[in-house]
């Protein structure tokens, strides 16, 4: 999901108390320090031989190809002391391949979030997906999902993979659906003839997510009350399918306990967020 666009949408809704929204992320300039911190540590547990993992995670497209995805995101805050607060957003992205270099692909992107103006611009991806340059602005790609493989989230897969293999990823900074944490990637299915692999990712983290909402507005006794959010430990799990380095289907659900406070009010609540993304045909 294109974080540069979605950030403005989410924060606008949160600020003004709308009930249909999604959450967003600011542009984070990539400097030498956070480039170093973005290094992923991986650990594989496997035995014997398997398929060459490059065929699943290395981008293989032609110049002029059009790649599309359709996506949605939902955030819910639920507790016994107030009506549930729900934010939603969805849209589509279309990427026309300008440069099919698998190490530094460049796209002409068109992004539409329903209810918001369409955005267009040059979209360049570097560092095995970890860096995104959109309309000349560079940022660490902390998206939970997107058009292609991102090593910030998925780490460095083992050279050979087979069904049942796992590897561990340390995520060194807050991202779209989690904080600094770890996750285990498990190979669920492999279709080597079609360069396709299905993975499960499951992990946990503490602290806030990338550009997490620090305050939310709830309704109590018929009145709007702004509450401060204190997050607990997050747990996420989901399935993702890659083919030739592209995300074909993706879903991820994260949940955590939270505490909401304001003046003399103190509520225990539960937050969950999920993203859904699928490749879509583009004419």
C-alpha positions as CSV (number, residue, x, y, z in Angstrom):
1,X,0.0,0.0,0.0
2,X,1.3,3.4,-0.9
3,X,2.2,4.9,2.5
4,X,2.8,8.5,1.2
5,X,-0.8,8.8,0.1
6,X,-2.5,6.8,2.8
7,X,-0.8,8.8,5.6
8,X,-2.6,12.0,4.8
9,X,-6.0,10.2,4.5
10,X,-5.7,8.4,7.8
11,X,-4.5,11.3,9.9
12,X,-7.1,13.6,8.5
13,X,-9.9,11.2,9.5
14,X,-8.4,10.6,13.0
15,X,-8.0,14.3,13.6
16,X,-11.6,15.1,12.8
17,X,-13.3,12.0,14.3
18,X,-14.7,10.3,11.2
19,X,-15.8,6.7,11.6
20,X,-14.5,5.3,8.3
21,X,-10.8,5.6,8.0
22,X,-7.5,3.9,7.7
23,X,-4.1,4.7,9.2
24,X,-1.0,6.1,7.5
25,X,2.6,6.7,7.6
26,X,4.9,9.7,7.0
27,X,7.8,9.8,4.7
28,X,11.0,8.8,6.5
29,X,14.2,10.0,4.7
30,X,16.6,7.2,4.3
31,X,20.0,8.2,5.7
32,X,23.2,6.3,6.5
33,X,22.1,5.6,10.1
34,X,18.7,4.1,9.4
35,X,20.0,2.4,6.3
36,X,22.4,0.5,8.6
37,X,19.6,-0.2,11.1
38,X,17.4,-1.6,8.4
39,X,19.7,-4.6,8.0
40,X,17.7,-7.8,8.5
41,X,19.0,-10.7,10.5
42,X,17.7,-14.1,9.2
43,X,18.0,-17.6,10.4
44,X,16.9,-20.6,8.4
45,X,15.8,-24.0,9.6
46,X,15.8,-26.5,6.8
47,X,17.2,-29.8,5.8
48,X,18.1,-31.2,2.4
49,X,17.7,-29.5,-1.0
50,X,14.9,-27.4,-2.3
51,X,13.9,-24.9,-4.9
52,X,16.0,-21.9,-5.8
53,X,14.3,-19.1,-3.8
54,X,15.4,-16.4,-6.3
55,X,12.7,-17.5,-8.7
56,X,10.0,-16.6,-6.2
57,X,11.4,-13.3,-4.9
58,X,13.3,-11.8,-7.7
59,X,11.3,-9.4,-9.9
60,X,10.7,-10.7,-13.4
61,X,8.7,-8.3,-15.6
62,X,9.0,-6.7,-19.0
63,X,9.2,-2.9,-19.7
64,X,5.7,-1.7,-20.6
65,X,4.0,-4.3,-18.4
66,X,1.1,-3.0,-16.3
67,X,0.8,-4.4,-12.8
68,X,-2.3,-3.8,-10.7
69,X,-3.4,-4.4,-7.1
70,X,-6.5,-3.8,-5.1
71,X,-6.5,-3.4,-1.3
72,X,-8.3,-2.4,1.8
73,X,-7.3,-1.6,5.4
74,X,-9.4,-1.6,8.6
75,X,-8.7,-0.5,12.2
76,X,-11.0,-1.3,15.1
77,X,-10.9,-0.1,18.7
78,X,-13.3,-2.2,20.9
79,X,-14.0,-2.1,24.6
80,X,-16.8,-2.6,27.1
81,X,-17.0,1.1,28.1
82,X,-17.7,2.7,24.7
83,X,-19.1,2.0,21.2
84,X,-16.7,0.4,18.9
85,X,-14.6,2.8,16.7
86,X,-13.9,1.7,13.2
87,X,-11.8,3.3,10.4
88,X,-11.6,2.0,6.8
89,X,-10.1,2.8,3.5
90,X,-9.5,1.0,0.2
91,X,-8.3,1.6,-3.3
92,X,-6.2,0.4,-6.3
93,X,-2.7,0.9,-7.6
94,X,-1.5,0.5,-11.2
95,X,2.2,0.2,-11.9
96,X,3.5,0.6,-15.5
97,X,7.0,-0.8,-15.7
98,X,9.5,1.8,-17.0
99,X,12.7,0.0,-16.0
100,X,12.5,-3.7,-15.3
101,X,15.9,-3.9,-13.5
102,X,15.1,-6.4,-10.7
103,X,17.5,-4.6,-8.4
104,X,16.2,-1.1,-9.1
105,X,12.8,-1.2,-10.8
106,X,11.1,2.0,-11.8
107,X,7.3,2.3,-12.4
108,X,4.8,4.9,-13.5
109,X,2.3,4.7,-10.6
110,X,-1.3,5.6,-10.5
111,X,-3.0,5.3,-7.1
112,X,-6.7,5.9,-6.2
113,X,-8.0,5.8,-2.7
114,X,-11.8,5.9,-3.0
115,X,-13.1,9.3,-1.9
116,X,-9.8,11.0,-2.4
117,X,-8.1,12.6,-5.5
118,X,-6.1,10.3,-7.7
119,X,-2.3,10.5,-7.4
120,X,0.3,9.8,-10.1
121,X,4.0,9.8,-10.2
122,X,7.3,8.0,-10.8
123,X,7.8,5.2,-8.3
124,X,11.3,3.8,-7.8
125,X,12.2,0.8,-5.6
126,X,15.6,0.1,-4.3
127,X,17.5,-2.1,-1.7
128,X,15.4,-5.2,-2.3
129,X,12.2,-3.3,-1.6
130,X,13.4,-1.5,1.5
131,X,13.7,1.9,-0.1
132,X,10.9,3.7,-2.0
133,X,11.4,6.9,-4.0
134,X,8.0,8.4,-5.0
135,X,7.9,11.6,-6.9
136,X,11.5,12.3,-5.9
137,X,10.9,11.7,-2.1
138,X,12.9,8.9,-0.5
139,X,11.6,6.9,2.4
140,X,12.1,3.5,4.1
141,X,9.3,1.3,2.8
142,X,7.5,0.3,6.0
143,X,4.4,-0.8,4.2
144,X,2.9,-4.1,5.4
145,X,2.2,-5.1,1.8
146,X,2.8,-3.8,-1.7
147,X,3.4,-4.7,-5.3
148,X,6.7,-6.6,-4.7
149,X,9.0,-8.3,-2.3
150,X,10.3,-6.1,0.6
151,X,13.3,-7.4,2.5
152,X,12.6,-5.1,5.5
153,X,9.6,-7.2,6.3
154,X,10.5,-10.5,4.8
155,X,14.3,-10.6,5.5
156,X,16.7,-12.6,3.3
157,X,15.2,-16.0,2.4
158,X,17.5,-19.0,2.4
159,X,19.0,-19.9,-1.0
160,X,17.0,-23.1,-1.2
161,X,13.4,-23.6,0.0
162,X,10.9,-26.4,0.3
163,X,7.6,-26.8,2.0
164,X,7.8,-26.6,5.8
165,X,11.1,-24.6,5.8
166,X,11.2,-21.5,8.2
167,X,13.4,-18.5,8.7
168,X,13.4,-15.8,11.4
169,X,13.3,-12.1,10.6
170,X,14.2,-9.2,13.0
171,X,12.3,-6.0,12.0
172,X,14.4,-3.2,13.3
173,X,11.9,-0.3,13.2
174,X,8.2,0.4,13.5
175,X,6.2,-0.5,10.4
176,X,2.7,-0.4,9.1
177,X,1.2,-3.2,11.3
178,X,3.8,-3.6,14.0
179,X,6.6,-2.2,16.1
180,X,10.2,-3.3,16.5
181,X,9.9,-7.1,16.7
182,X,10.5,-10.5,15.2
183,X,8.5,-12.9,13.0
184,X,8.8,-16.4,11.7
185,X,8.3,-17.1,8.0
186,X,7.0,-20.6,7.1
187,X,6.8,-22.1,3.6
188,X,3.2,-23.4,3.2
189,X,3.2,-24.4,-0.5
190,X,5.6,-24.2,-3.5
191,X,4.7,-24.3,-7.2
192,X,8.2,-24.4,-8.7
193,X,7.0,-24.7,-12.3
194,X,5.1,-21.4,-12.0
195,X,7.7,-19.6,-9.7
196,X,5.1,-19.3,-7.0
197,X,5.4,-19.7,-3.2
198,X,2.9,-19.3,-0.4
199,X,4.2,-18.2,3.0
200,X,2.8,-17.7,6.5
201,X,4.2,-14.9,8.6
202,X,3.7,-14.7,12.3
203,X,5.3,-12.4,14.8
204,X,5.0,-10.0,17.7
205,X,6.3,-6.6,18.8
206,X,6.0,-4.0,21.5
207,X,5.4,-0.3,21.2
208,X,3.7,1.9,18.6
209,X,3.5,1.2,14.9
210,X,4.8,3.5,12.2
211,X,2.9,6.7,12.7
212,X,0.5,5.1,15.1
213,X,-2.4,7.1,16.4
214,X,-1.4,8.3,19.9
215,X,-4.9,9.6,20.6
216,X,-8.4,8.5,19.4
217,X,-11.9,10.0,19.8
218,X,-14.5,7.8,21.4
219,X,-18.1,8.4,22.5
220,X,-18.9,8.2,26.2
221,X,-22.4,9.1,27.6
222,X,-23.2,10.8,24.3
223,X,-20.1,13.0,24.2
224,X,-16.9,12.8,22.2
225,X,-13.9,12.2,24.4
226,X,-10.3,12.3,23.2
227,X,-8.3,9.4,24.8
228,X,-4.6,8.8,24.9
229,X,-3.6,5.3,23.6
230,X,-1.1,3.1,25.4
231,X,-0.3,0.0,23.4
232,X,0.3,-3.5,24.7
233,X,2.1,-6.4,22.9
234,X,1.1,-7.0,19.3
235,X,0.7,-10.3,17.6
236,X,0.2,-10.8,13.8
237,X,-0.4,-13.7,11.5
238,X,-1.2,-13.9,7.8
239,X,-0.6,-15.6,4.4
240,X,1.2,-14.2,1.3
241,X,1.7,-15.6,-2.1
242,X,4.7,-14.4,-4.3
243,X,5.2,-15.1,-8.0
244,X,8.3,-13.8,-9.8
245,X,8.9,-11.3,-7.1
246,X,5.3,-9.9,-7.2
247,X,2.7,-10.1,-4.4
248,X,-0.2,-12.0,-5.8
249,X,-2.3,-12.2,-2.7
250,X,-1.8,-11.0,0.8
251,X,-3.7,-10.8,4.1
252,X,-2.4,-9.9,7.6
253,X,-4.3,-9.5,10.9
254,X,-2.6,-7.8,13.9
255,X,-4.2,-7.5,17.4
256,X,-3.1,-6.0,20.7
257,X,-4.6,-4.9,24.1
258,X,-4.5,-1.2,24.7
259,X,-5.3,1.2,27.5
260,X,-7.2,4.4,26.9
261,X,-6.9,7.3,29.4
262,X,-8.3,10.8,29.7
263,X,-8.6,12.9,32.9
264,X,-10.2,10.5,35.4
265,X,-11.2,7.9,32.7
266,X,-9.2,4.7,32.2
267,X,-10.5,2.0,29.9
268,X,-9.1,-1.4,28.9
269,X,-9.7,-2.1,25.2
270,X,-8.7,-4.2,22.3
271,X,-7.4,-3.0,18.9
272,X,-7.1,-5.0,15.7
273,X,-6.0,-4.1,12.2
274,X,-6.0,-6.0,9.0
275,X,-4.9,-5.5,5.4
276,X,-6.1,-7.3,2.3
277,X,-4.3,-7.0,-1.0
278,X,-4.6,-8.9,-4.3
279,X,-3.2,-8.6,-7.8
280,X,-5.8,-7.4,-10.2
281,X,-5.9,-7.5,-14.0
282,X,-5.1,-4.2,-15.8
283,X,-6.0,-3.5,-19.4
